[in-house]
């Protein structure tokens, strides 16, 4: 038999059965591998949909751009949750308790972050440069630099999602809402500065101006439905930099004026206090003297009133008794006392006293 005839000869039945069995086992093994791969893929897809919402966050699932649930049920709280992978579902996260901060830009001059950290500022030019120096106009038509530092947090997540969210890569983008709050701060500074004088903003009513700006920002946030709560608003105001020395001189003069007024009022209060104390002392002394005089007069009047009845009953006897009492007091220290009895005829006796002349003094040889 030739070689050609040998190759064209059909395989034996035993050989065909072995090949079919090997092919069947290979197909069976491949099918098992495919099943395992598909199961693994399903598990991976399921696990890839698991996500976590932090304790300071809320989340919303968008399925083909439409939120799942209605009202507050849209919001997912802290914990584990599941969603279909993108592009079927998209997860938007919202920080609800984290404090966000923005700074106004309408009324401040241009600075760099390095200058802000170092506490320095660019040199002032001879005048304002509108390209870099922003400012606001006050009620008395002056210009100042002012800016507001706003701290806020998201209070209404649904409003924040549907008005300002642009979710990408399952993260919530705060740029839109931050810009809205910043615009509200800019508008509040411009509008509020127009109602205050420059001296009130810089020195006189600093706290009142700051509170007015904060209230205006809150009103704008509410009217524009930003879904945020303004936690804090701090306002910093400065005079134009090229007029810094002039404003400093005015401030020094105002401080000196206030000191002089304060000293004058202190002296006024001291003098008035002393005058009041002196007047009170004089009034008290006069009142005491008045009381004493009135009391003495009332006492004498009462005594004379009591003696009047005795006098009216026997005037002569009363006068003798009073005279005797008066003489007894007058003659207490007299050595010699002479009593002249009354004459029988009732006439007064004549009393004659003989007094010696003063004896002459002996002279001296110098003065005979």
C-alpha positions in Angstrom: 0.0 0.0 0.0 1.3 3.4 -0.9 1.7 6.4 1.5 -1.1 8.3 -0.2 -3.5 5.5 0.3 -2.4 5.3 3.9 -3.3 9.0 4.8 -6.7 8.9 3.1 -7.8 6.0 5.0 -10.6 6.8 7.5 -9.8 6.7 11.3 -10.7 3.8 13.3 -13.9 3.9 15.5 -11.7 3.8 18.7 -9.8 6.9 17.5 -12.9 8.9 16.7 -14.4 8.2 20.2 -11.3 9.4 22.0 -11.2 12.6 20.0 -14.9 13.3 20.6 -14.5 12.7 24.3 -11.5 15.0 24.6 -13.4 17.8 22.7 -16.4 17.3 24.9 -14.3 17.6 28.1 -12.6 20.7 26.7 -16.0 22.3 25.9 -17.3 21.4 29.4 -14.3 22.9 31.1 -14.6 26.1 29.0 -18.3 26.4 29.9 -17.5 26.1 33.6 -14.8 28.8 33.2 -17.4 31.0 31.5 -19.9 30.4 34.2 -17.4 31.3 36.9 -16.4 34.4 35.0 -20.0 35.5 34.6 -20.7 34.9 38.3 -17.6 36.8 39.2 -18.6 39.7 36.9 -22.1 39.7 38.5 -20.6 39.8 42.0 -18.2 42.6 41.0 -21.1 44.6 39.5 -23.2 44.1 42.6 -20.3 45.1 44.9 -19.4 48.1 42.8 -22.8 49.5 43.5 -22.3 49.6 47.3 -21.3 53.0 48.5 -21.1 54.7 51.9 -22.7 58.0 53.0 -20.8 59.7 55.8 -22.3 61.1 59.0 -21.9 64.7 57.7 -23.4 64.0 54.3 -26.7 63.4 52.5 -26.8 61.6 49.1 -29.3 61.3 46.2 -29.3 58.6 43.5 -30.1 59.8 40.0 -31.3 57.0 37.7 -30.9 58.1 34.1 -30.9 61.7 35.5 -34.1 61.3 37.5 -33.9 61.2 41.4 -35.2 58.1 43.1 -37.9 58.8 45.6 -39.9 61.9 46.4 -39.4 64.7 48.8 -37.3 63.9 51.8 -37.3 60.2 50.8 -34.8 61.1 48.1 -32.1 61.9 50.7 -30.0 59.0 51.9 -28.6 59.2 55.4 -25.4 57.9 56.8 -24.5 54.2 56.2 -24.2 51.7 53.4 -26.4 52.0 50.3 -26.5 50.3 46.9 -27.1 51.6 43.3 -26.5 50.5 39.8 -23.2 51.4 38.3 -22.8 54.4 36.0 -24.2 55.3 33.6 -27.4 53.9 34.9 -27.2 55.5 38.4 -25.3 58.6 39.5 -24.6 59.4 43.2 -24.6 63.0 44.4 -23.2 63.7 47.8 -23.9 66.9 49.8 -22.0 68.0 52.9 -24.8 69.2 55.2 -22.8 70.0 58.5 -19.5 71.0 57.1 -18.9 74.8 57.3 -18.1 76.4 54.0 -16.4 79.7 53.6 -16.3 82.4 50.9 -14.9 85.9 50.7 -16.5 88.8 48.9 -14.6 90.4 46.0 -16.6 93.6 45.2 -14.9 96.1 47.5 -11.3 95.0 48.1 -8.1 95.6 46.4 -6.2 92.8 44.6 -3.8 90.8 46.8 -2.1 87.4 46.4 -2.5 84.4 48.8 1.1 84.8 49.8 0.5 88.4 50.8 -2.6 87.4 52.7 -0.7 84.8 54.7 2.2 87.2 55.4 -0.1 90.0 56.4 1.3 92.4 53.8 -0.3 94.3 51.0 0.8 95.6 47.6 2.2 99.2 47.5 -0.4 101.9 47.1 -0.4 104.0 44.0 -1.1 107.8 43.8 -4.7 107.0 43.1 -7.2 104.1 42.7 -6.6 101.8 39.8 -10.0 100.4 38.7 -8.4 97.3 37.3 -7.1 96.2 40.7 -8.6 98.4 43.4 -12.3 97.7 44.0 -14.2 99.8 46.4 -17.7 100.8 47.6 -19.4 104.2 47.9 -20.7 105.3 51.3 -23.8 107.4 52.1 -21.7 110.6 52.4 -20.1 109.9 49.0 -16.8 108.7 50.2 -15.0 105.5 49.0 -13.6 102.7 51.2 -12.3 99.2 50.8 -14.4 96.6 52.5 -14.9 92.8 52.3 -17.0 90.2 54.0 -15.9 86.7 55.2 -19.0 84.4 55.1 -19.3 81.1 56.8 -22.3 79.0 55.8 -23.6 75.4 55.7 -26.1 73.7 53.5 -29.5 73.6 55.2 -31.8 72.4 52.4 -30.0 69.6 50.5 -32.8 69.2 47.9 -32.6 72.8 46.9 -28.8 72.6 46.7 -29.0 69.5 44.5 -31.6 70.7 42.0 -30.5 74.4 41.9 -26.7 74.2 42.1 -25.5 70.6 41.8 -23.4 69.3 38.9 -22.4 65.9 40.0 -19.4 64.3 38.4 -17.6 61.2 39.6 -20.1 60.8 42.4 -19.0 64.1 44.1 -21.1 67.1 44.9 -19.7 70.3 43.3 -20.0 73.3 45.6 -18.8 75.9 43.1 -22.2 77.0 42.0 -23.6 77.5 45.5 -20.4 79.1 46.7 -20.6 81.6 43.8 -24.2 82.4 44.7 -23.3 83.1 48.4 -20.3 85.2 47.2 -22.6 87.2 44.9 -25.0 87.8 47.8 -22.1 89.1 50.0 -21.0 91.4 47.2 -24.5 92.8 46.8 -24.9 93.2 50.5 -21.7 95.2 50.9 -22.5 97.6 48.1 -26.1 98.1 49.2 -25.3 98.4 52.9 -22.3 100.8 52.5 -24.6 103.2 50.7 -26.6 103.6 53.9 -23.7 104.3 56.3 -21.3 107.3 56.5 -17.6 106.6 56.2 -16.8 107.4 59.8 -19.5 105.1 61.0 -18.2 102.2 58.9 -14.6 102.7 60.0 -14.9 103.7 63.6 -18.3 104.8 64.9 -20.7 101.9 64.1 -18.5 99.0 63.1 -20.6 96.4 64.7 -23.8 97.9 63.5 -22.5 97.9 59.9 -21.3 94.3 60.1 -24.7 93.2 61.4 -26.5 95.1 58.7 -24.3 93.3 56.0 -25.0 89.9 57.6 -28.7 90.5 57.7 -28.7 91.6 54.1 -26.8 88.4 53.1 -29.4 86.2 55.0 -32.3 88.0 53.2 -30.7 87.5 49.8 -30.0 83.8 50.5 -33.6 83.3 51.6 -35.1 85.2 48.6 -32.9 83.4 46.1 -33.6 80.0 47.7 -30.0 79.0 48.1 -30.8 76.4 50.7 -28.0 77.6 53.0 -27.7 79.0 56.5 -25.3 81.9 57.1 -23.5 81.0 60.3 -21.1 84.0 60.5 -20.3 87.2 58.7 -17.2 89.2 59.5 -16.6 92.5 57.7 -13.2 94.2 57.3 -13.1 97.9 56.2 -10.2 100.2 55.4 -9.9 103.7 53.9 -8.3 104.0 50.4 -4.7 103.1 50.7 -3.4 106.2 49.0 -5.3 108.3 51.7 -4.2 106.1 54.6 -2.1 108.9 56.3 -4.9 111.4 55.9 -7.4 109.1 57.5 -4.9 108.3 60.2 -4.6 112.0 61.0 -8.3 112.4 61.1 -8.6 109.4 63.4 -5.9 110.8 65.7 -7.7 114.1 65.8 -11.0 112.4 66.6 -9.4 110.4 69.4 -7.9 113.5 70.8 -11.2 115.3 70.6 -13.0 112.4 72.3 -10.3 112.5 75.0 -10.7 116.2 75.6 -14.5 115.8 75.7 -14.1 112.9 78.1 -11.8 114.8 80.4 -14.1 117.9 80.3 -17.0 115.7 81.3 -15.0 114.1 84.0 -14.1 117.5 85.4 -17.7 118.6 85.1 -18.9 115.6 87.0 -16.2 116.2 89.7 -17.1 119.8 90.1 -20.8 119.1 90.1 -20.3 116.4 92.6 -18.3 118.7 94.9 -20.8 121.5 94.5 -23.7 119.1 95.2 -21.9 117.8 98.4 -21.3 121.4 99.6 -24.8 122.4 98.8 -26.1 119.4 100.6 -23.9 120.2 103.6 -25.1 123.8 103.8 -28.7 122.7 103.4 -28.3 120.2 106.1 -26.7 122.7 108.5 -29.5 125.3 107.7 -32.1 122.7 108.3 -30.6 121.7 111.6 -30.4 125.3 112.7 -34.0 125.9 111.6 -35.1 122.9 113.6 -33.2 124.0 116.7 -34.6 127.6 116.4 -38.1 126.4 115.9 -37.8 123.9 118.8 -36.4 126.6 121.1 -39.1 129.1 120.2 -41.8 126.4 120.6 -40.3 125.5 124.0 -40.3 129.2 125.1 -43.8 129.7 123.9 -45.0 126.7 125.8 -43.2 127.9 128.9 -44.7 131.4 128.6 -48.1 129.9 128.0 -47.7 127.7 131.1 -46.7 130.8 133.2 -49.4 133.0 131.9 -52.1 131.5 134.1 -49.9 131.9 137.2 -49.2 135.6 136.4 -52.9 136.3 135.8 -53.9 134.8 139.1 -51.6 137.1 141.2 -49.4 139.4 139.2 -47.6 141.0 142.3 -46.8 137.7 143.9 -45.6 136.3 140.6 -43.3 139.3 140.0 -41.8 139.0 143.5 -41.2 135.3 143.1 -39.5 135.9 139.8 -37.5 138.8 141.1 -36.4 136.8 144.1 -35.3 134.0 141.9 -33.5 136.4 139.6 -31.7 138.2 142.5 -30.7 134.8 144.0 -29.0 134.0 140.8 -27.4 137.4 140.5 -26.2 137.6 144.1 -24.8 134.1 144.4 -21.1 135.2 144.5 -21.6 138.6 146.3 -19.8 138.8 149.7 -22.0 141.5 151.4 -25.7 141.7 151.0 -27.9 144.5 152.4 -31.7 144.3 152.5 -33.7 147.5 153.0 -37.0 146.9 154.6 -40.0 148.8 153.2 -41.1 151.9 155.1 -44.3 151.8 157.1 -45.8 154.5 155.0 -45.2 152.6 151.9 -42.8 155.2 150.4 -39.5 154.1 148.9 -36.4 154.5 151.0 -33.6 156.7 149.8 -30.3 154.9 149.7 -27.1 157.0 149.8 -23.7 155.4 149.5 -20.4 157.1 150.4 -17.6 156.0 148.4 -14.0 157.0 149.1 -11.8 158.6 146.6 -9.0 156.5 145.2 -5.9 157.0 147.4 -3.1 158.9 145.7 -0.2 156.9 144.4 3.3 157.8 145.7 5.6 159.5 143.1 9.1 158.5 142.1 12.2 160.5 141.9 12.1 160.5 138.1 8.4 161.5 138.0 7.6 163.5 141.2 
